[in-house]
Amino acid sequence: MNLSLLAKTSILGLVVGAGLAAGAGGSADAHGSHGGHGAPVVGVPAANARSGIADNVLTPSATETSVAWGSLPLVNPDTANGVTHYGYNTATPGPLTQAADEARKTEPDKNVYLVFNGHHYLYQGHEGGPRGYVTRIDLDQTDPAKRVSLVSDVAADGSAFPTIDGLTWDPFTHQLLLTAESKAPAGGVLGVALDANGDPVDGKAIRLDALGSGGYEGVQNDKDGNVWLVEDIGGAAASGGKVPNSYVYRFRPTDRTDLTKGGTLEALQVVRKDGTPATADQLQANPSDPFIADLHTYGTTFRTRWVTVHSGAPAAFDATAAAKAAGATPLKRPENGVFRPGSDFREFYFTETGDTSTTSTLPGAFGGVFRLSQSGPSAATGTITIAAVGDVAHTGLDNISFLTRDDLLIVEDAGDGLHEQRDALDSGFLYDLGAAKGRGAPKAPTAVRWLAEGRDASATFDATGGPSYNDGDNEITGIHVSDGDPTAAGLLGAKLPNPAGSAWRTFWTQQHGDNTTWEVRWRLGR
């Protein structure tokens, strides 16, 4: 990708979209969603087929512009460790892309938009490559060669830290919280402190042992300073799919301004209709347990409670094993979560990826979106219900962000295998939760496709014979809507987003391939 892509803007309507996506799987409501913004988002008719090179196709209600891409050099590289570019690690000799010995792709993942003293930044953790690191895109910098800087790629002891999947801003500790999606002992949460200007304090990541070690991906703060974690670890194979094996956690810190002082890690337990908990021992022994089907059925509601996983002084421990021992309820690869705006942190929505295979005959095979409701973010009990049930055309659900109070943006990260099975690349969907309300049982929300992701030349090369250390098809990640407020008042879910306003900005990353991060501008009739 060359520097001219800085000005590349995609304005693609339904006629173009239908031509590019002809014959691909999936469907969308062509009338679109009205939701909380008062203007429809017109759906893209279908996903792009998994064949050759294809452009992204956006709803005509939006445009996108690239803000960074993999070949951009870092202004302050760690050359000794190959951390030299936004989306490539050059410790492996060879060209950046499309060669048998091409560089390792670092896969920038979750995006966090923050404004410090009038300066606009976008931060990312990097999921792939030989070591994890964090970058910052200077959105005010017009020279691409000076746009991306390295925030951190070393731990406090000088060692490399693991590759990074999740990322959020903790305004109470003034840290970027990073999650490493790996089994214990590698997985867990790290913190990188920023100063009042958004610059790294010392560029060192500290491991936050009190939050445990597990395959964490999603990470969010609530207004009480609790840290919510969503884990993504696939379970053992069963009936073409996998058994539930991952948990939703909440960490209640002793001191919300200093997570190194310890606290209590809890995991979510779902209670069956007979009053007994649904546990890992039960669901892993019988992954066709009717409870799982009921949990993925519209109109069903189950009581929840938080069970203690670990408490006391900080100490390294296996959070996944401890959650199982505590009787928490495992799910089928939950990935990311966010609080609903206007709910005062009483509604937490999280995605469940599912089995990412059409061969699965297990209940809940295609995951979905769950709503956890509580009287407050620190409440001990609550209820859970399915907000959107996944199916073959809407699965591998991963990153999640609210565009308005009612409009929920969710993107797929289905993987090469499922792409091939359904002959369709990933899509981004808008679910209108307001329209799904009704008398009696809630209606299924319509999934309006706002993005049909394409496949760039680099990803096509990797998918059809590139080196095994680089992933194949492009995948969608990092969907993020924020006004950049770095104070507690700017926590995701604290304000009602206004996508028609200039302060609110939307970003996503086309992971793998060229590793391009895009900004989306919405045209919603205001």
Secondary structure, DSSP 8 states (H G I E B T S, - for coil): --GGGGG-EE---HHHHHHHHTT-S----TT-B-TTTTS-B---SS---SSS-B--EE-TTEEEEEEE-TT-EEEEEEGGGTEEESSEETTS-S-SSSSTT--EE--EEEEEEEEETTEEEEEEEE-SSSS--EEEEETT---GGGTEEEEE-EETTS-------EEEEETTTTEEEEEEBSSTTT-EEEEEEB-TTS-BSSSEEEE-GGG-BSBEEEEEE-TTS-EEEEE-----EETTEE---B-EEEEEESSTT-GGG-EEEEEEEEB-TTS-B--HHHHHH-TT-HHHHHHTSTT-EEEEEEEEEEEES----BHHHHHHHTT---BS-EEEEEE-TTTTT-EEEEEE-----TT--STTTT-EEEEEEESSTT-SEEEEEEEEE-BTTB-SEEEEEESSSSEEEEEE---HHHHHHHT---EEEEEETTTT--SSS-----EEEEEE--B-HHHHHHHTT--TTS--S-EEEEEEEE----SGGGSTTTS---TTSTT-EEEEEEESTT-EEEEEEE----
